[in-house]
């Protein structure tokens, strides 16, 4: 997961620590799903003939789950306005990142059979 400052905006007068932490949660959710996808790729034995199709299916699956969770995150935290829910999400996100730490690297190997 990467952050591109040129594609990010800051609304003057709206920059608060709680909003920054909320936005960090969005970024971290992206990293969680990236790690989950790496884990799936590592655990999958691909058939050489359809590796591209299989990889596309994995990507689509995890992207759809990621998008749904992003919406759920905003809904449940009311875009950071519900401090109690935001705290719960922050803890959950941190825990999941720790659980998937071994998939934080950018290189993933997998097995391919003919």
N, C-alpha and C positions, 0 to 999 in steps of 0.2 A: 504494500500500500504506500502511495506517495502523496505528497501535498504540493500543489502548484499554487504559489502565491499570486501568480498573474490571473488565476481564475477564481480568486476568492475576494469577497468584498467585506468591508466593515462599515456598518451603518453608524455614523457619528452620533454619539450620545447613547448608543445601545450597548457599547462594549463593557460587559461586566464579567467578573470572575465566574459567576454561575453560568452565564451564557457560553463563555470560553470552554468551561468544563463540559457543558452539554455538547458543544460542537466537537470537542475531543472524543466524546463518546461515539459520535457518528464515524469519525475516522477510525477509532478502535474497533467498531463493529465491522468495518471494511477489512481490517487486518484479521479479525477472527474468522471471517468467511474465506479469506485468502488462505489462512492456515488450515482450515477445514478442507478446502479443496486440495491443498498440497497433501494432506493426510490421505484423502480418498485416492488420489493419483498414486501415491506410494503403495497403498494397500491393494491396488487393482492390478490384475494380470491382464494385459491387453492382448487382443488378437491383432497380429500385424496387418491383416487385411482391412480392419476397420478402426484402427487407432484414432484416426482423425475424427470420425463420427463419434466414437466413445468419448473423446476429450471434449468435443462440442457439447455432448449431452451432460457431462459432468459440470462444465462451465455454466450451462443454462440452468441446471438444477440449483447450484449454489448461488447464482446471481438472483434467481427468483426468491430464494429463501432470505438472502441478504436484503433485497428490496422490501419484502414484507416486514422484516424485523426493523428496518429503518423507520417505516411508517408506524409500527407498534411503539417503538421507542419515543417518537415525537408525540404520539397520542397519549401514552401512559404518563409521560413526564410533562405534558402540556407545554412542549417546547422549552423545558427547563423551569417552568413556572411552579411546578409541584415539587418542592424541595425534598420532601420525604421520598417520593417515587424516584426522583433523580438520584438520591443517595443509594437506594436499592439497586438501580440500574448500574451505577458506578461500581458498586461492589461486585455485581454479577459479571460485568464486562471485565473487570480486573481479574477475577477468578478464572474466567474462560481463557483469557490471554495467557495466564500462567499455566493452565492445563495443556495448552497447545504450544507451549514454548519451543518444544523440539521441532516444530514445523515453521519456525520463524525465519529460517534461512531461505534464500531465493532459488537454490538448486534442489530439484526433486528428481529422484530416480524411480523407475518403475520397471516391472518385468513385462516383456513382450514375448508372446509365443507365436509360432507360425501358423 
